[in-house]
Amino acid sequence: MKRTRLKRRGGLGRDAERLAWLATGLAESGCRVEDRYWEQNLAAAIDELLEDNDEETLNAALDHLYSTEASAYDELADQIESRAESAARLSADHDVLLVAAPVLAWSRYRIPATAIPPAVLANLRVHLQAHILADGVRFSLADFLFSPDQLPQGYCGTAAFAHVIGGAAMNGQDLHIDTEGMPETAQFLSDTRYLLAAVAVPKGQPLFRWQEADGSREQALNQWRTQGGACLAPLLPGCALEVVLPEAYFAASRSADKDSRPYAVRASVAYLGTALEAPAANLRAVIAPFWDRHLEEYRVGLTLRDRDEVVHGVVWPLLGAEDENSDCAAQIEAVLRECGVSEIINLEHRFPLEYCDDCGAPMYPSPEGEIVHAEMPEEQAEQLPRHLH
C-alpha cells in the first residue's frame, strides 16, 4: 500500500516530537550498536501509542518527517508497520506476525468478499503450511476473504487485529470473523481480495519457507499459484484470478498494489474483448498523466480503433517514490503491447485530476486530447460494473 502523506496544519505534540526525534536519531546512526538503542526506544514509544489507539500522533509524526526528513520518515514508517503487524506485546518468547495472501481478480460480475467454508479453510491451511510457512509454525487463518474496504483500518486497527488473530495463532486455532456490520465494498471490474493469517514461532526461528535452506520465494510463489489458487477459485466464481506471494501484511499489501496495476490493464483489454467482441488488435489506448499539486496517476482511455469514443478506462496510480521522472508511461505501454494493443497514443499534457460530478468515476483521456467520461455502447452498458479501476 502506498505511503503517501498529506501535510497537516499546526505544530507537533510532545509524543509526535519524540517519535520524530527517535526516528531521526535512527536514520543518522552510524553503527548497529547505536541502531539498537534508537530502535528499542522507538519501538517502546510506538507500542504505547498503538495500545492507546493514538493514530493521530503516529500520523502527525509521519506527516512532519515526510516533508522534512525523508530518511527518518522511512525509518519511522518501517518501525510503525513492523510493530503494528507483529503483535509485539503478545508474547515475550515468540515472534508473531500478521500475514496477508492477496488475490487479484477480475470479472464482468460482482467480485465476492465472502466467508470461507471450513473445508476450504482446511485445504488452505494444508497448502500454506506446505508451500509458504516454515516447518513447525503455529498459525491462524481468518475465515473470510476480505475486500480492501473491509481490512483493518489504520495502524492501530491493524495492531488490534494482529493481537486478536495472533492470540489465535499461539493456540493453533483459526479465527472466526463476525460479518455483521462489515462495510460493503465497491464494485470494480478488477480488484483485490485478502486472505489474512497470523503465524507464531519461538523467537529466532524461521517464519517462512524461503527462510529455510532448501526454500526460495520463487518456488513458494509458483507452488502457491498452483495449489493455493485452485483452493481459492471456488470462492470467486465467474472471476479470473492471480495470487500474490503471501508475506508480512504491509509488504504483501504493497506488492498487491503494484501487481494490480498491470493486472487491471490486462483485465480491461480482456473484458472489452468479450463485452464488445473486440480483440486487442482492434483497440486503441490513450495514456496521459493526471496531476493535482504533483503527478498522482496515469489514466488510460480505451477506444475502438476506428472510433474516438472512450469506452473504458484504467487508472495507474503512482506508488512509493514514483514521480514524473519514473517510467510509468513506458510500463503501461509495455503491458498494453503484451496484451496485443498496438495503437497507443502518449499524451504529455498535464491533465487535472477530475472525476464525474454525477457518479464520481474518473475522467479519461480521449484521442483528441480531452478528458471525457468512459461510456460503453448502450447494449453493453447494463453489464458494466458501476466503478472501474
Steps between C-alpha positions, in 0.01 A plus 500: 500500500625842410667712765365842407474772761288814498654783700284617790476840662619579851806412704605159624390372837756375749453131414528566126813709557657214692419254219654736245811545717547125550449426130748772402753354741454157346535640146825677596646208698842382392514147641285205600562554873360852476219370275386265775474786749280708269295199389423386853386845611306561180328161527397569859355840407310357203363207702359739759324708233361191327368369831340840572343500150673834431497495121513880484841527666651231276373677189608843625859380541495335158356812336769717656789276396360444150551867421823554697710180535441232237737243652352547848150468351595164349644379831189606693260350244693170506495491879129584529406237243722242666356559846141507371521176302707305755268507804817593685362485855318171459789273600847548646641177358323472164507699176147561374424647159186603313517357147298589190445282193360735233298376202454712187169438327294636215150422386209635300296424810538595866825382659404335830633583845384190677518264795730201448337160561679270748601247231662773286670648805644158584639463146653848513668409828657194339644695206617797707683260730647302210610786272512834687569449870805354670481156653335485841348849518169549675254713308144623480290572191211747498194334346415792270631628166530876555455784253728806544210688664469229766863480609606635842509879486820688583802390699307469826224295339763275343677456833172412673412242235855356509467459877173308468600270215851468647347367822307245293826402327671442835221250574508348150138601434337671203317828551129539432407841355168651601372659180213693658549869430796436271539778238369440151757502224483700179454306178797507266591319181828395662576503871698331777383257766701411810542178695634599843698281739736526795803283565679436830844347554754496785720808472776464245335216308403531130146611412500432126601216273758713319686557829587131499808374319313314225230763438467812281241770440469406133434135580250594772309732268486248216363229728254738667374612158425141408370361828376806685343647187302180445368519858401865468333474158166358632470803730511732198257352246496666160836667569840474342756512781871529570656449841772716658770350725373487861731686736500764776181706490631837382755355256234274345259792471759709317579209268129466426472873427793476258383181328140624474598775254608281205233249601229768462630586152495136392156453654363802314629381164359152565168646612461708185589195296198316642255790553551664160634198312801721432838325501794699632619580148175692446554726802679832542649623829562860609743547793516832688637636830256646753615759751386665820785693659723213388466219250253260665423239236480405135166425342443291190203562274405205279312539173417286203771550242270666243303709755589792726254432784669377819320179592706404805780630719771385738671692783872435561583671834853599591639301792779560750775724366366512143467848349503677163851363438389137533441282194132427575381598151750259344388225739136555405584493131698178543204330671261618230727366226531167683119487493499558123407871493724657237348847446605703804494879542717657774386848604744717696261781596432530877136408545309601815397225741129517412207269571140488379279729710209256474649157564853574627670294229842618376512694173726349234708637212358483148694484171418871451684589821188570705385338825167324469271252671552139392173380347433149380257461208144484632453131427800410723467774764258303720760225550777741603605527868408835648859604574821408322861486609 
